[in-house]
Protein backbone atom coordinates (compact mmCIF):
# COMPACT_ATOMS: atom_id res chain seq x y z
CA UNK A 1 0.00 0.00 0.00
CA UNK A 2 1.39 3.37 -1.04
CA UNK A 3 1.68 6.10 1.56
CA UNK A 4 1.54 9.85 0.88
CA UNK A 5 4.08 11.88 2.70
CA UNK A 6 2.59 14.73 4.80
CA UNK A 7 4.75 17.30 3.05
CA UNK A 8 3.64 16.07 -0.36
CA UNK A 9 -0.05 16.17 0.65
CA UNK A 10 0.35 19.74 1.89
CA UNK A 11 2.07 20.78 -1.34
CA UNK A 12 -0.75 19.28 -3.42
CA UNK A 13 -3.37 21.06 -1.30
CA UNK A 14 -1.59 24.37 -1.72
CA UNK A 15 -1.41 23.84 -5.48
CA UNK A 16 -5.12 23.02 -5.68
CA UNK A 17 -6.04 26.08 -3.64
CA UNK A 18 -3.77 28.28 -5.73
CA UNK A 19 -5.38 26.99 -8.91
CA UNK A 20 -8.86 27.57 -7.47
CA UNK A 21 -8.14 31.15 -6.46
CA UNK A 22 -6.43 31.84 -9.78
CA UNK A 23 -9.49 30.56 -11.65
CA UNK A 24 -11.80 32.60 -9.41
CA UNK A 25 -9.70 35.68 -10.02
CA UNK A 26 -9.96 35.17 -13.77
CA UNK A 27 -13.74 34.78 -13.55
CA UNK A 28 -14.01 37.85 -11.35
CA UNK A 29 -11.87 39.85 -13.75
CA UNK A 30 -14.01 38.73 -16.70
CA UNK A 31 -17.18 39.66 -14.84
CA UNK A 32 -15.68 43.03 -13.90
CA UNK A 33 -14.92 43.71 -17.57
CA UNK A 34 -18.59 43.33 -18.49
CA UNK A 35 -20.41 46.61 -18.21
CA UNK A 36 -23.75 46.85 -16.45
CA UNK A 37 -27.15 47.85 -17.81
CA UNK A 38 -29.88 48.24 -15.20
CA UNK A 39 -33.40 47.84 -16.53
CA UNK A 40 -36.01 49.54 -14.33
CA UNK A 41 -39.54 48.16 -14.52
CA UNK A 42 -42.79 48.17 -12.56
CA UNK A 43 -43.49 45.55 -9.86
CA UNK A 44 -42.77 41.85 -10.30
CA UNK A 45 -46.43 40.96 -10.95
CA UNK A 46 -46.70 43.41 -13.83
CA UNK A 47 -46.46 42.75 -17.54
CA UNK A 48 -43.65 45.30 -17.83
CA UNK A 49 -41.46 43.26 -15.47
CA UNK A 50 -42.31 40.01 -17.26
CA UNK A 51 -41.25 41.42 -20.63
CA UNK A 52 -37.97 42.84 -19.34
CA UNK A 53 -37.11 39.51 -17.70
CA UNK A 54 -37.78 37.75 -21.02
CA UNK A 55 -35.60 40.20 -22.94
CA UNK A 56 -32.44 39.99 -20.83
CA UNK A 57 -30.77 37.27 -22.87
CA UNK A 58 -31.88 38.84 -26.16
CA UNK A 59 -30.34 42.18 -25.23
CA UNK A 60 -27.14 40.67 -23.84
CA UNK A 61 -26.77 38.69 -27.06
CA UNK A 62 -27.40 41.81 -29.15
CA UNK A 63 -24.53 43.54 -27.35
CA UNK A 64 -22.09 40.70 -27.90
CA UNK A 65 -21.87 39.64 -24.27
CA UNK A 66 -20.12 42.88 -23.32
CA UNK A 67 -22.89 43.86 -20.92
CA UNK A 68 -24.67 42.27 -17.98
CA UNK A 69 -28.34 43.23 -17.90
CA UNK A 70 -30.25 43.17 -14.61
CA UNK A 71 -33.96 43.86 -14.13
CA UNK A 72 -34.79 46.08 -11.18
CA UNK A 73 -38.50 46.23 -10.25
CA UNK A 74 -40.04 49.34 -8.70
CA UNK A 75 -43.49 49.82 -7.09
CA UNK A 76 -44.83 51.50 -10.22
CA UNK A 77 -43.99 52.54 -13.76
CA UNK A 78 -43.68 56.13 -12.57
CA UNK A 79 -41.11 55.08 -9.96
CA UNK A 80 -39.16 53.18 -12.63
CA UNK A 81 -39.17 56.26 -14.86
CA UNK A 82 -37.88 58.49 -12.08
CA UNK A 83 -35.20 55.96 -11.13
CA UNK A 84 -33.94 56.03 -14.72
CA UNK A 85 -34.02 59.81 -15.02
CA UNK A 86 -32.27 60.18 -11.66
CA UNK A 87 -29.40 57.98 -12.88
CA UNK A 88 -30.25 54.78 -11.04
CA UNK A 89 -31.01 52.76 -14.18
CA UNK A 90 -30.10 52.81 -17.87
CA UNK A 91 -33.42 51.61 -19.34
CA UNK A 92 -36.79 52.67 -17.94
CA UNK A 93 -40.31 51.36 -18.37
CA UNK A 94 -42.78 54.00 -19.55
CA UNK A 95 -45.71 54.74 -21.87
CA UNK A 96 -46.86 57.56 -24.12
CA UNK A 97 -49.04 59.06 -21.38
CA UNK A 98 -46.12 59.01 -18.94
CA UNK A 99 -43.76 60.65 -21.44
CA UNK A 100 -46.33 63.40 -21.97
CA UNK A 101 -46.45 64.17 -18.25
CA UNK A 102 -42.65 64.21 -17.94
CA UNK A 103 -42.29 66.88 -20.59
CA UNK A 104 -45.34 68.94 -19.57
CA UNK A 105 -44.48 68.70 -15.87
CA UNK A 106 -47.97 67.55 -14.96
CA UNK A 107 -49.58 64.76 -12.92
CA UNK A 108 -47.02 62.58 -11.15
CA UNK A 109 -44.23 64.73 -12.60
CA UNK A 110 -45.47 68.08 -11.36
CA UNK A 111 -42.50 69.94 -9.83
CA UNK A 112 -40.26 66.95 -10.66
CA UNK A 113 -36.80 67.69 -12.00
CA UNK A 114 -34.66 64.78 -13.16
CA UNK A 115 -31.37 64.47 -11.27
CA UNK A 116 -29.72 63.43 -14.54
CA UNK A 117 -31.97 64.05 -17.57
CA UNK A 118 -35.32 63.17 -19.11
CA UNK A 119 -35.96 59.98 -21.03
CA UNK A 120 -36.21 60.21 -24.82
CA UNK A 121 -37.97 58.10 -27.46
CA UNK A 122 -36.11 54.77 -27.76
CA UNK A 123 -38.15 51.56 -28.16
CA UNK A 124 -41.92 51.17 -28.27
CA UNK A 125 -42.85 47.57 -27.58
CA UNK A 126 -46.59 46.97 -27.27
CA UNK A 127 -50.00 48.57 -26.82
CA UNK A 128 -52.21 48.09 -23.76
CA UNK A 129 -55.93 48.58 -23.39
CA UNK A 130 -57.47 49.83 -20.11
CA UNK A 131 -61.03 48.96 -19.02
CA UNK A 132 -63.16 48.42 -15.91
CA UNK A 133 -64.02 45.21 -14.03
CA UNK A 134 -66.29 44.40 -11.06
CA UNK A 135 -67.12 41.43 -8.85
CA UNK A 136 -69.76 39.48 -10.81
CA UNK A 137 -72.50 39.36 -8.08
CA UNK A 138 -72.47 43.18 -7.97
CA UNK A 139 -72.34 43.80 -11.73
CA UNK A 140 -76.02 44.80 -11.89
CA UNK A 141 -75.18 48.04 -10.08
CA UNK A 142 -73.10 49.34 -12.99
CA UNK A 143 -74.22 50.31 -16.50
CA UNK A 144 -71.41 52.66 -17.58
CA UNK A 145 -68.14 54.16 -16.38
CA UNK A 146 -70.09 57.08 -14.93
CA UNK A 147 -71.34 54.71 -12.23
CA UNK A 148 -67.78 54.60 -10.84
CA UNK A 149 -67.45 58.39 -10.51
CA UNK A 150 -66.57 59.32 -6.93
CA UNK A 151 -66.65 55.71 -5.76
CA UNK A 152 -63.67 53.72 -4.42
CA UNK A 153 -61.87 52.03 -7.30
CA UNK A 154 -58.50 50.31 -7.59
CA UNK A 155 -57.25 51.96 -10.78
CA UNK A 156 -54.20 49.62 -10.81
CA UNK A 157 -51.32 50.56 -8.45
CA UNK A 158 -50.74 54.30 -8.17
CA UNK A 159 -48.11 55.35 -10.69
CA UNK A 160 -48.90 52.60 -13.18
CA UNK A 161 -49.51 53.89 -16.69
CA UNK A 162 -53.03 52.40 -16.72
CA UNK A 163 -53.64 54.41 -13.54
CA UNK A 164 -52.55 57.53 -15.43
CA UNK A 165 -54.65 56.46 -18.40
CA UNK A 166 -57.83 56.34 -16.30
CA UNK A 167 -56.99 59.68 -14.77
CA UNK A 168 -57.12 61.27 -18.21
CA UNK A 169 -60.20 59.17 -19.11
CA UNK A 170 -62.11 60.42 -16.07
CA UNK A 171 -60.93 63.97 -16.72
CA UNK A 172 -62.21 63.79 -20.31
CA UNK A 173 -65.56 62.44 -19.07
CA UNK A 174 -65.84 64.92 -16.19
CA UNK A 175 -65.90 62.18 -13.52
CA UNK A 176 -64.42 62.12 -10.02
CA UNK A 177 -61.33 59.92 -9.73
CA UNK A 178 -61.32 58.23 -6.29
CA UNK A 179 -58.43 55.80 -6.11
CA UNK A 180 -57.93 53.25 -3.32
CA UNK A 181 -54.40 51.93 -3.09
CA UNK A 182 -54.11 48.21 -2.32
CA UNK A 183 -51.58 45.50 -3.10
CA UNK A 184 -52.10 43.62 -6.36
CA UNK A 185 -52.49 40.32 -4.48
CA UNK A 186 -55.34 41.80 -2.39
CA UNK A 187 -57.38 42.85 -5.43
CA UNK A 188 -59.75 39.85 -5.42
CA UNK A 189 -60.44 40.10 -1.68
CA UNK A 190 -61.06 43.84 -1.96
CA UNK A 191 -63.59 43.34 -4.76
CA UNK A 192 -65.43 40.62 -2.84
CA UNK A 193 -65.46 42.63 0.40
CA UNK A 194 -66.59 45.82 -1.31
CA UNK A 195 -63.50 47.75 -0.22
CA UNK A 196 -63.40 48.79 -3.86
CA UNK A 197 -66.42 48.69 -6.17
CA UNK A 198 -64.31 48.19 -9.27
CA UNK A 199 -60.80 47.56 -10.50
CA UNK A 200 -59.13 48.64 -13.71
CA UNK A 201 -58.03 45.71 -15.82
CA UNK A 202 -55.82 45.82 -18.88
CA UNK A 203 -54.66 43.66 -21.74
CA UNK A 204 -51.49 43.77 -23.79
CA UNK A 205 -52.17 43.80 -27.52
CA UNK A 206 -55.69 42.65 -26.79
CA UNK A 207 -54.40 39.27 -25.60
CA UNK A 208 -52.21 39.04 -22.52
CA UNK A 209 -53.22 39.72 -18.91
CA UNK A 210 -50.86 40.86 -16.17
CA UNK A 211 -49.96 38.03 -13.77
CA UNK A 212 -51.89 39.50 -10.85
CA UNK A 213 -55.00 39.90 -12.99
CA UNK A 214 -54.78 36.32 -14.20
CA UNK A 215 -54.75 35.20 -10.58
CA UNK A 216 -57.80 37.36 -9.82
CA UNK A 217 -59.90 36.07 -12.70
CA UNK A 218 -59.09 32.47 -11.82
CA UNK A 219 -60.03 33.02 -8.16
CA UNK A 220 -63.39 34.71 -8.58
CA UNK A 221 -66.01 35.57 -11.17
CA UNK A 222 -65.74 39.05 -12.63
CA UNK A 223 -67.76 41.05 -15.11
CA UNK A 224 -66.55 43.85 -17.34
CA UNK A 225 -68.36 47.16 -17.63
CA UNK A 226 -67.99 48.91 -20.97
CA UNK A 227 -68.35 52.68 -21.46
CA UNK A 228 -71.76 53.80 -22.70
CA UNK A 229 -72.22 54.97 -26.32
CA UNK A 230 -72.24 58.57 -25.09
CA UNK A 231 -68.99 58.01 -23.17
CA UNK A 232 -67.41 56.46 -26.26
CA UNK A 233 -68.30 59.60 -28.24
CA UNK A 234 -66.77 61.89 -25.59
CA UNK A 235 -63.61 59.80 -25.36
CA UNK A 236 -63.23 59.70 -29.13
CA UNK A 237 -63.59 63.48 -29.30
CA UNK A 238 -60.84 63.77 -26.66
CA UNK A 239 -58.45 61.59 -28.70
CA UNK A 240 -58.99 58.57 -26.44
CA UNK A 241 -61.08 56.42 -28.76
CA UNK A 242 -61.70 52.95 -27.25
CA UNK A 243 -60.61 49.90 -29.22
CA UNK A 244 -62.28 46.49 -29.37
CA UNK A 245 -60.83 43.45 -27.60
CA UNK A 246 -62.19 39.92 -27.96
CA UNK A 247 -63.00 38.83 -24.40
CA UNK A 248 -62.78 35.12 -25.27
CA UNK A 249 -59.12 35.50 -26.26
CA UNK A 250 -58.24 37.06 -22.92
CA UNK A 251 -60.32 35.52 -20.14
CA UNK A 252 -60.81 31.88 -19.20
CA UNK A 253 -64.44 32.44 -18.14
CA UNK A 254 -67.46 34.47 -19.22
CA UNK A 255 -67.01 38.13 -18.24
CA UNK A 256 -70.38 39.42 -19.32
CA UNK A 257 -69.38 40.95 -22.66
CA UNK A 258 -68.08 39.45 -25.89
CA UNK A 259 -66.33 42.63 -26.96
CA UNK A 260 -64.35 44.71 -24.48
CA UNK A 261 -63.98 48.44 -25.10
CA UNK A 262 -60.62 49.59 -23.78
CA UNK A 263 -58.73 52.87 -24.09
CA UNK A 264 -55.26 52.18 -25.55
CA UNK A 265 -51.82 53.35 -24.48
CA UNK A 266 -48.46 52.55 -26.07
CA UNK A 267 -45.72 51.18 -23.81
CA UNK A 268 -42.01 51.69 -24.19
CA UNK A 269 -38.62 51.00 -22.66
CA UNK A 270 -36.82 54.31 -23.07
CA UNK A 271 -33.36 55.56 -22.15
CA UNK A 272 -31.57 58.85 -21.60
CA UNK A 273 -29.90 60.73 -24.42
CA UNK A 274 -26.40 59.88 -23.14
CA UNK A 275 -26.81 56.15 -23.80
CA UNK A 276 -24.32 55.39 -26.64
CA UNK A 277 -26.10 55.42 -29.98
CA UNK A 278 -24.60 52.11 -31.09
CA UNK A 279 -26.06 50.30 -28.07
CA UNK A 280 -29.58 51.47 -28.90
CA UNK A 281 -29.04 50.82 -32.60
CA UNK A 282 -27.88 47.23 -31.95
CA UNK A 283 -30.75 46.69 -29.51
CA UNK A 284 -33.38 47.81 -32.02
CA UNK A 285 -31.89 45.75 -34.83
CA UNK A 286 -31.89 42.65 -32.65
CA UNK A 287 -35.44 43.14 -31.41
CA UNK A 288 -36.60 43.76 -34.98
CA UNK A 289 -34.85 40.61 -36.22
CA UNK A 290 -36.35 38.53 -33.39
CA UNK A 291 -39.83 40.06 -33.53
CA UNK A 292 -41.61 36.97 -34.90
CA UNK A 293 -40.05 34.58 -32.39
CA UNK A 294 -40.85 37.06 -29.59
CA UNK A 295 -44.50 37.13 -30.69
CA UNK A 296 -44.63 33.32 -30.68
CA UNK A 297 -43.37 33.33 -27.10
CA UNK A 298 -45.77 36.09 -25.99
CA UNK A 299 -48.83 37.28 -27.97
CA UNK A 300 -48.38 40.74 -26.48
CA UNK A 301 -45.62 41.26 -29.05
CA UNK A 302 -48.02 40.54 -31.93
CA UNK A 303 -48.51 44.16 -33.06
CA UNK A 304 -44.77 44.83 -32.85
CA UNK A 305 -44.08 41.73 -34.94
CA UNK A 306 -46.57 42.83 -37.58
CA UNK A 307 -45.17 46.36 -37.86
CA UNK A 308 -42.04 47.03 -35.81
CA UNK A 309 -41.19 50.22 -37.70
CA UNK A 310 -44.74 51.55 -37.55
CA UNK A 311 -44.89 51.07 -33.79
CA UNK A 312 -41.78 53.22 -33.32
CA UNK A 313 -43.26 55.89 -35.56
CA UNK A 314 -46.55 55.81 -33.63
CA UNK A 315 -44.69 56.10 -30.33
CA UNK A 316 -42.86 59.22 -31.50
CA UNK A 317 -45.99 60.73 -33.07
CA UNK A 318 -47.84 60.43 -29.74
CA UNK A 319 -45.36 63.05 -28.42
CA UNK A 320 -43.67 64.47 -31.55
CA UNK A 321 -41.90 67.32 -29.73
CA UNK A 322 -39.99 64.92 -27.45
CA UNK A 323 -36.43 64.20 -28.71
CA UNK A 324 -35.61 60.88 -30.38
CA UNK A 325 -32.54 58.91 -29.30
CA UNK A 326 -29.74 59.00 -31.87
CA UNK A 327 -29.74 55.19 -32.11
CA UNK A 328 -33.44 55.08 -32.93
CA UNK A 329 -33.01 57.95 -35.41
CA UNK A 330 -30.28 56.00 -37.23
CA UNK A 331 -32.45 52.88 -37.27
CA UNK A 332 -35.49 54.72 -38.68
CA UNK A 333 -33.44 56.56 -41.29
CA UNK A 334 -32.08 53.24 -42.57
CA UNK A 335 -35.66 51.99 -42.89
CA UNK A 336 -36.75 55.25 -44.55
CA UNK A 337 -39.20 56.01 -41.75
CA UNK A 338 -37.58 59.15 -40.35
CA UNK A 339 -39.53 62.42 -40.23
CA UNK A 340 -37.37 65.53 -40.51
CA UNK A 341 -39.79 67.37 -38.23
CA UNK A 342 -38.59 65.23 -35.33
CA UNK A 343 -35.62 66.21 -33.16
CA UNK A 344 -32.62 63.98 -32.46
CA UNK A 345 -31.68 64.05 -28.78
CA UNK A 346 -28.46 65.93 -28.09
CA UNK A 347 -28.49 67.83 -31.38
C-alpha positions in Angstrom: 0.0 0.0 0.0 1.4 3.4 -1.0 1.7 6.1 1.6 1.5 9.9 0.9 4.1 11.9 2.7 2.6 14.7 4.8 4.8 17.3 3.1 3.6 16.1 -0.4 0.0 16.2 0.6 0.4 19.7 1.9 2.1 20.8 -1.3 -0.8 19.3 -3.4 -3.4 21.1 -1.3 -1.6 24.4 -1.7 -1.4 23.8 -5.5 -5.1 23.0 -5.7 -6.0 26.1 -3.6 -3.8 28.3 -5.7 -5.4 27.0 -8.9 -8.9 27.6 -7.5 -8.1 31.2 -6.5 -6.4 31.8 -9.8 -9.5 30.6 -11.6 -11.8 32.6 -9.4 -9.7 35.7 -10.0 -10.0 35.2 -13.8 -13.7 34.8 -13.6 -14.0 37.9 -11.3 -11.9 39.9 -13.8 -14.0 38.7 -16.7 -17.2 39.7 -14.8 -15.7 43.0 -13.9 -14.9 43.7 -17.6 -18.6 43.3 -18.5 -20.4 46.6 -18.2 -23.7 46.9 -16.5 -27.2 47.9 -17.8 -29.9 48.2 -15.2 -33.4 47.8 -16.5 -36.0 49.5 -14.3 -39.5 48.2 -14.5 -42.8 48.2 -12.6 -43.5 45.5 -9.9 -42.8 41.8 -10.3 -46.4 41.0 -11.0 -46.7 43.4 -13.8 -46.5 42.7 -17.5 -43.7 45.3 -17.8 -41.5 43.3 -15.5 -42.3 40.0 -17.3 -41.2 41.4 -20.6 -38.0 42.8 -19.3 -37.1 39.5 -17.7 -37.8 37.8 -21.0 -35.6 40.2 -22.9 -32.4 40.0 -20.8 -30.8 37.3 -22.9 -31.9 38.8 -26.2 -30.3 42.2 -25.2 -27.1 40.7 -23.8 -26.8 38.7 -27.1 -27.4 41.8 -29.1 -24.5 43.5 -27.4 -22.1 40.7 -27.9 -21.9 39.6 -24.3 -20.1 42.9 -23.3 -22.9 43.9 -20.9 -24.7 42.3 -18.0 -28.3 43.2 -17.9 -30.2 43.2 -14.6 -34.0 43.9 -14.1 -34.8 46.1 -11.2 -38.5 46.2 -10.2 -40.0 49.3 -8.7 -43.5 49.8 -7.1 -44.8 51.5 -10.2 -44.0 52.5 -13.8 -43.7 56.1 -12.6 -41.1 55.1 -10.0 -39.2 53.2 -12.6 -39.2 56.3 -14.9 -37.9 58.5 -12.1 -35.2 56.0 -11.1 -33.9 56.0 -14.7 -34.0 59.8 -15.0 -32.3 60.2 -11.7 -29.4 58.0 -12.9 -30.3 54.8 -11.0 -31.0 52.8 -14.2 -30.1 52.8 -17.9 -33.4 51.6 -19.3 -36.8 52.7 -17.9 -40.3 51.4 -18.4 -42.8 54.0 -19.5 -45.7 54.7 -21.9 -46.9 57.6 -24.1 -49.0 59.1 -21.4 -46.1 59.0 -18.9 -43.8 60.6 -21.4 -46.3 63.4 -22.0 -46.4 64.2 -18.2 -42.7 64.2 -17.9 -42.3 66.9 -20.6 -45.3 68.9 -19.6 -44.5 68.7 -15.9 -48.0 67.5 -15.0 -49.6 64.8 -12.9 -47.0 62.6 -11.2 -44.2 64.7 -12.6 -45.5 68.1 -11.4 -42.5 69.9 -9.8 -40.3 66.9 -10.7 -36.8 67.7 -12.0 -34.7 64.8 -13.2 -31.4 64.5 -11.3 -29.7 63.4 -14.5 -32.0 64.1 -17.6 -35.3 63.2 -19.1 -36.0 60.0 -21.0 -36.2 60.2 -24.8 -38.0 58.1 -27.5 -36.1 54.8 -27.8 -38.1 51.6 -28.2 -41.9 51.2 -28.3 -42.9 47.6 -27.6 -46.6 47.0 -27.3 -50.0 48.6 -26.8 -52.2 48.1 -23.8 -55.9 48.6 -23.4 -57.5 49.8 -20.1 -61.0 49.0 -19.0 -63.2 48.4 -15.9 -64.0 45.2 -14.0 -66.3 44.4 -11.1 -67.1 41.4 -8.8 -69.8 39.5 -10.8 -72.5 39.4 -8.1 -72.5 43.2 -8.0 -72.3 43.8 -11.7 -76.0 44.8 -11.9 -75.2 48.0 -10.1 -73.1 49.3 -13.0 -74.2 50.3 -16.5 -71.4 52.7 -17.6 -68.1 54.2 -16.4 -70.1 57.1 -14.9 -71.3 54.7 -12.2 -67.8 54.6 -10.8 -67.4 58.4 -10.5 -66.6 59.3 -6.9 -66.7 55.7 -5.8 -63.7 53.7 -4.4 -61.9 52.0 -7.3 -58.5 50.3 -7.6 -57.3 52.0 -10.8 -54.2 49.6 -10.8 -51.3 50.6 -8.4 -50.7 54.3 -8.2 -48.1 55.4 -10.7 -48.9 52.6 -13.2 -49.5 53.9 -16.7 -53.0 52.4 -16.7 -53.6 54.4 -13.5 -52.5 57.5 -15.4 -54.6 56.5 -18.4 -57.8 56.3 -16.3 -57.0 59.7 -14.8 -57.1 61.3 -18.2 -60.2 59.2 -19.1 -62.1 60.4 -16.1 -60.9 64.0 -16.7 -62.2 63.8 -20.3 -65.6 62.4 -19.1 -65.8 64.9 -16.2 -65.9 62.2 -13.5 -64.4 62.1 -10.0 -61.3 59.9 -9.7 -61.3 58.2 -6.3 -58.4 55.8 -6.1 -57.9 53.3 -3.3 -54.4 51.9 -3.1 -54.1 48.2 -2.3 -51.6 45.5 -3.1 -52.1 43.6 -6.4 -52.5 40.3 -4.5 -55.3 41.8 -2.4 -57.4 42.8 -5.4 -59.8 39.8 -5.4 -60.4 40.1 -1.7 -61.1 43.8 -2.0 -63.6 43.3 -4.8 -65.4 40.6 -2.8 -65.5 42.6 0.4 -66.6 45.8 -1.3 -63.5 47.8 -0.2 -63.4 48.8 -3.9 -66.4 48.7 -6.2 -64.3 48.2 -9.3 -60.8 47.6 -10.5 -59.1 48.6 -13.7 -58.0 45.7 -15.8 -55.8 45.8 -18.9 -54.7 43.7 -21.7 -51.5 43.8 -23.8 -52.2 43.8 -27.5 -55.7 42.6 -26.8 -54.4 39.3 -25.6 -52.2 39.0 -22.5 -53.2 39.7 -18.9 -50.9 40.9 -16.2 -50.0 38.0 -13.8 -51.9 39.5 -10.8 -55.0 39.9 -13.0 -54.8 36.3 -14.2 -54.8 35.2 -10.6 -57.8 37.4 -9.8 -59.9 36.1 -12.7 -59.1 32.5 -11.8 -60.0 33.0 -8.2 -63.4 34.7 -8.6 -66.0 35.6 -11.2 -65.7 39.0 -12.6 -67.8 41.1 -15.1 -66.6 43.8 -17.3 -68.4 47.2 -17.6 -68.0 48.9 -21.0 -68.4 52.7 -21.5 -71.8 53.8 -22.7 -72.2 55.0 -26.3 -72.2 58.6 -25.1 -69.0 58.0 -23.2 -67.4 56.5 -26.3 -68.3 59.6 -28.2 -66.8 61.9 -25.6 -63.6 59.8 -25.4 -63.2 59.7 -29.1 -63.6 63.5 -29.3 -60.8 63.8 -26.7 -58.5 61.6 -28.7 -59.0 58.6 -26.4 -61.1 56.4 -28.8 -61.7 52.9 -27.3 -60.6 49.9 -29.2 -62.3 46.5 -29.4 -60.8 43.5 -27.6 -62.2 39.9 -28.0 -63.0 38.8 -24.4 -62.8 35.1 -25.3 -59.1 35.5 -26.3 -58.2 37.1 -22.9 -60.3 35.5 -20.1 -60.8 31.9 -19.2 -64.4 32.4 -18.1 -67.5 34.5 -19.2 -67.0 38.1 -18.2 -70.4 39.4 -19.3 -69.4 40.9 -22.7 -68.1 39.4 -25.9 -66.3 42.6 -27.0 -64.4 44.7 -24.5 -64.0 48.4 -25.1 -60.6 49.6 -23.8 -58.7 52.9 -24.1 -55.3 52.2 -25.6 -51.8 53.4 -24.5 -48.5 52.6 -26.1 -45.7 51.2 -23.8 -42.0 51.7 -24.2 -38.6 51.0 -22.7 -36.8 54.3 -23.1 -33.4 55.6 -22.1 -31.6 58.9 -21.6 -29.9 60.7 -24.4 -26.4 59.9 -23.1 -26.8 56.1 -23.8 -24.3 55.4 -26.6 -26.1 55.4 -30.0 -24.6 52.1 -31.1 -26.1 50.3 -28.1 -29.6 51.5 -28.9 -29.0 50.8 -32.6 -27.9 47.2 -31.9 -30.7 46.7 -29.5 -33.4 47.8 -32.0 -31.9 45.8 -34.8 -31.9 42.6 -32.6 -35.4 43.1 -31.4 -36.6 43.8 -35.0 -34.9 40.6 -36.2 -36.3 38.5 -33.4 -39.8 40.1 -33.5 -41.6 37.0 -34.9 -40.1 34.6 -32.4 -40.8 37.1 -29.6 -44.5 37.1 -30.7 -44.6 33.3 -30.7 -43.4 33.3 -27.1 -45.8 36.1 -26.0 -48.8 37.3 -28.0 -48.4 40.7 -26.5 -45.6 41.3 -29.1 -48.0 40.5 -31.9 -48.5 44.2 -33.1 -44.8 44.8 -32.9 -44.1 41.7 -34.9 -46.6 42.8 -37.6 -45.2 46.4 -37.9 -42.0 47.0 -35.8 -41.2 50.2 -37.7 -44.7 51.5 -37.6 -44.9 51.1 -33.8 -41.8 53.2 -33.3 -43.3 55.9 -35.6 -46.6 55.8 -33.6 -44.7 56.1 -30.3 -42.9 59.2 -31.5 -46.0 60.7 -33.1 -47.8 60.4 -29.7 -45.4 63.1 -28.4 -43.7 64.5 -31.6 -41.9 67.3 -29.7 -40.0 64.9 -27.4 -36.4 64.2 -28.7 -35.6 60.9 -30.4 -32.5 58.9 -29.3 -29.7 59.0 -31.9 -29.7 55.2 -32.1 -33.4 55.1 -32.9 -33.0 57.9 -35.4 -30.3 56.0 -37.2 -32.5 52.9 -37.3 -35.5 54.7 -38.7 -33.4 56.6 -41.3 -32.1 53.2 -42.6 -35.7 52.0 -42.9 -36.7 55.3 -44.6 -39.2 56.0 -41.8 -37.6 59.2 -40.4 -39.5 62.4 -40.2 -37.4 65.5 -40.5 -39.8 67.4 -38.2 -38.6 65.2 -35.3 -35.6 66.2 -33.2 -32.6 64.0 -32.5 -31.7 64.1 -28.8 -28.5 65.9 -28.1 -28.5 67.8 -31.4 
